[in-house]
Amino acid sequence: MNPPRIFFKEPPQGPRLTLWDKLKLWRITKDKHMIEKLKSRKLWVAVSLAAFSALLSGLGIDNELIEKIITLGMTYIGAQGLVDTAAAYATKPQAANPKPKA
């Protein structure tokens, strides 16, 4: 006689990764530039903002408070983008006397 299936769950039968998808994931992990992008604080702030907003709205927190938290995070992302732009501009070599094209 089979035991009741009340306490035993079947493993999830979601979509499996194809060989092509596995190859794409492998190439992403081998790409140094992509790894640096995944280490970005701006990316993780945006991901955590999305997760927290969903969590807080699910808990019944006031929408005005959620908007303020999202605004604070987006302000951080914008300010960090300005800092990154200024740093990239400062390291870019400037021509002393650019010659106009004739």
Secondary structure, 3 states (H helix, E strand, C coil): CCCCCCCCCCCCCCCCCCHHHHHHHHHHHHCHHHHHHHCCHHHHHHHHHHHHHHHHHHHCCCHHHHHHHHHHHHHHHHHHHHHHHHHHHHHCCCCCCCCCCC
